[in-house]
Amino acid sequence: MKKLLVAEDNDSNYILMTYILKKAYQYERAKNGLEAVEMVEKGEYDLVLMDIKMPVMNGLEATKRIKEIRPELPIIAVTANAFDSDRQAAFDAGCDDFLSKPISSDVCLETIARVLGEKDV
């Protein structure tokens, strides 16, 4: 089973993600961008779901640092900011895909599967 890192500071958003992911993936949580970077340095993950607006270190900076450590690790930006400029900033930071909040479970699982190159979730 693939292991994901969910970088999300908001408890209710994290709980929603656990409901979406629990049948198909293992997952761990980082509560801010710095914690996400540290967890990637120490652990093995197949994909990161990266909230953009977080305390200590935002998701864009965390993505840049993670891509320096593990450039092959796919990162999907997850944000309530759905403007084209936000999407472009996420891709410029190194994100491989982009999900807008509120998250649809079907779209989320389809995006993860596509980024991981899986046929079925």
N, C-alpha and C positions, 0 to 999 in steps of 0.2 A: 504494500500500500504506500502510495506517495505521501511524503511528509511536507507540510506547508508551514510557513511562518506567517502568522497574522499580526501585522503591526497596526494596532488600533488602541487608542487611549480611552475611547468612550465605551463604558461597560455594556450599554444596551446595544450598540453597534457590534461589539464583539460577540455578545450572546446570539444575535441574529446570524452572524457568520458561522457560529458553531452549529446552529440548526441546519444551515445550508451544507456545510462540509462534512458533518459527522458520519454519514453513511458511506462516503466515497474516499475520505482522506483522513490521515492523522494530521494533527496540527498543534502548534504551540503559539503562545502569545508574547509579543513584545508590547510594552505600554508606551514606548516612545521611540523615536528614531535612533537614538544612541544605543538603547537596549537591543534594537533590531540588528544594528551593525555588530555589536558584541556577540549576539547569539549566532549570527552567520559565521563569525570568526571561529567560534567554538563547535558549532553543530553542522550537521549535514541536512540540507533542505533541498527539495526539488523545485520549489517556487515560493516567492514572497508576495503576499497581498499587502500593499503598502498604503496606509492612510497618509494623506499629504499634510494635513494640519494636525500636528502633534506637538506636545511640549518637549523641552530639552533640545531636541533636534528634529526639524521637520522632515517629512518624507522625501522631499526632493534632495536634500543634502544627504540623508541616509542612503538613498538610491545611488547617488554618485559614489559614496564611500564603498558600498557593497559591490558595485560594479568594478571598482579598483581591486577589490579582494578576489571576487569570483565573477569575472565578466560574463561567464556562460549562464549564470543563475538567472532564470526569468523572474521579472518583477512586474506585477500588475498594479498600477496606481488605482486607488479607491478614494473617491473624493466627492463631496457635495458640490464642488465648484466645477460646473460642466461647460464653461465657456471654452471657445476654441483656443484662447491664450493659455488656459489652464492645461488643456490637453497637450498643447505644444510644449509647455514647460515640463510636463511629465516626460514626454518623449525626449526632450533635450537633456534631461537629467539621466536618461538611460532606461526608462520604463519600456517594457515590451508590449504592453497593452494598457487599457484604460477602462475603468468601470465607474459609472456615476451613481451616487446615492440618490434616492433610496435604491438599494440593491434588489434586483429580481433574482430569485434563486436559479431559475432556468438560465438566464443570461450569464450569471456568475459561473455556474458549472460548465456551460458551453465555452466560455472564454478560457477558463482554466484548462479544460480538455484540449482546446485548440492550441494554446500556448505550450502545453506539455507534449503535444503531438499524439494525444490519445484519441482513439476512435469512439469509445464508449466510456461513460462515467458510471 
